[in-house]
Amino acid sequence: MSSLASCIFCKIIKGDIPSFKLYESEKVFAFLDINPLSKGHALVIPKHHGEKITDIPDDMLSEILPVVKKLVKATGAENYNVLQNNGRLAHQEVDHVHFHMIPKPNQTEGLSIGWPQQKTDMDKLKALFEDIKSKM
């Protein structure tokens, strides 16, 4: 867990660490990833520091996907992934919410993922549905 003072993304936003800035507004900052999975791999981050998406106020998230959409159009990516991880088990490495826009130009470049599906017990799925729905 990083503090605001030690957060690498907060330092990038402040200009203390240089970046290839693609977009900046009052709420959002976007820049090229320096360890890209493919050409055009970019990060879009809220300027509000928070480790997980639940730590970010809704109004600070409102521009994120429109900026991702602009990046997709600007890169010309026809196939791409939008990735956002929360917590170490979910592969988050920097403790500041960030969204990856990763072009997938071919089978070898870009993000590669597995999808380990599980068999569904419909009674358990219905109970889970009712539990989550009641909290929305």
C-alpha positions in Angstrom: 0.0 0.0 0.0 1.6 3.2 -1.1 1.0 6.6 0.4 0.2 9.7 -1.7 3.7 11.0 -1.1 5.4 7.8 -2.4 3.0 6.9 -5.2 4.7 6.7 -8.5 1.6 7.7 -10.4 1.0 10.7 -8.1 4.6 11.8 -8.9 3.9 11.4 -12.6 0.8 13.6 -12.3 2.8 16.3 -10.4 5.5 16.2 -13.0 8.2 14.9 -10.6 8.7 11.9 -12.8 8.6 12.5 -16.6 6.0 10.7 -18.7 4.7 10.6 -22.3 1.5 12.5 -21.4 -1.3 11.9 -23.9 -4.1 13.6 -22.1 -4.8 15.7 -19.0 -7.8 17.3 -17.4 -8.8 18.3 -13.9 -9.7 14.7 -13.1 -7.8 12.4 -15.4 -4.2 11.8 -16.6 -3.3 9.5 -19.5 0.2 8.5 -20.6 2.0 5.7 -22.5 3.1 2.7 -20.5 6.9 2.5 -20.3 6.7 -1.3 -20.2 4.1 -1.8 -23.0 2.5 -5.1 -24.0 2.0 -3.6 -27.5 2.5 -0.4 -29.4 0.1 2.2 -28.0 -0.4 0.6 -24.6 -1.5 3.5 -22.4 -2.6 4.1 -18.8 -5.5 6.3 -17.8 -5.6 7.3 -14.1 -7.8 9.4 -11.9 -5.9 12.3 -10.3 -7.5 11.4 -7.0 -5.2 9.0 -5.2 -6.8 5.7 -4.2 -5.6 2.1 -4.2 -8.8 0.4 -5.4 -11.7 1.6 -7.5 -13.9 1.7 -4.4 -11.6 4.3 -3.0 -12.2 6.8 -5.9 -15.2 9.2 -5.8 -17.7 8.6 -8.6 -17.2 12.0 -10.1 -13.4 11.4 -10.4 -14.2 8.2 -12.4 -16.6 9.9 -14.8 -14.0 10.8 -17.5 -12.1 7.5 -17.5 -13.9 5.5 -20.2 -14.4 8.5 -22.5 -10.6 9.1 -22.3 -10.0 5.3 -23.0 -12.3 5.7 -26.0 -10.3 8.7 -27.3 -7.1 6.6 -26.9 -8.5 3.7 -28.9 -9.5 6.1 -31.7 -6.1 7.9 -31.6 -4.1 4.6 -31.8 -6.3 3.2 -34.5 -6.6 -0.1 -32.5 -9.2 -2.4 -34.0 -8.8 -5.0 -31.2 -7.9 -4.0 -27.7 -8.3 -4.8 -24.0 -9.3 -2.4 -21.3 -7.9 -3.8 -18.0 -8.3 -2.5 -14.4 -7.0 -4.6 -11.5 -7.7 -4.2 -7.8 -5.4 -5.8 -5.2 -2.3 -8.0 -5.4 -4.3 -11.2 -6.0 -5.9 -9.5 -9.0 -2.4 -8.5 -10.4 -2.4 -4.9 -9.3 1.2 -3.7 -9.1 0.9 0.1 -8.5 -1.4 1.1 -5.6 -3.2 3.8 -7.5 -6.2 3.0 -9.6 -5.3 2.8 -13.2 -6.9 1.5 -16.4 -4.8 0.0 -19.2 -5.8 0.4 -22.8 -3.8 -2.4 -24.6 -4.0 -2.7 -28.4 -4.1 -6.3 -29.6 -2.8 -6.1 -33.1 -2.1 -9.9 -33.4 -1.9 -13.2 -31.5 1.5 -12.5 -30.0 1.4 -8.9 -29.0 -0.9 -7.3 -26.4 -2.6 -9.0 -23.4 -2.8 -12.8 -23.2 -5.3 -14.2 -20.7 -6.8 -17.4 -19.5 -10.4 -17.8 -18.6 -10.8 -20.6 -16.0 -14.5 -21.0 -16.1 -16.3 -22.9 -13.3 -19.3 -25.2 -13.5 -22.5 -23.4 -12.3 -24.8 -24.6 -9.6 -28.0 -22.7 -10.5 -29.3 -22.7 -6.9 -26.1 -21.1 -5.6 -26.0 -18.7 -8.5 -29.6 -17.6 -7.7 -28.8 -17.1 -4.0 -25.7 -15.0 -5.0 -27.8 -13.0 -7.4 -30.4 -12.2 -4.7 -27.7 -11.3 -2.2 -25.9 -8.9 -4.6 -29.1 -7.4 -6.1 -30.4 -6.6 -2.5 -27.2 -4.5 -1.9 -27.4 -2.5 -5.1 
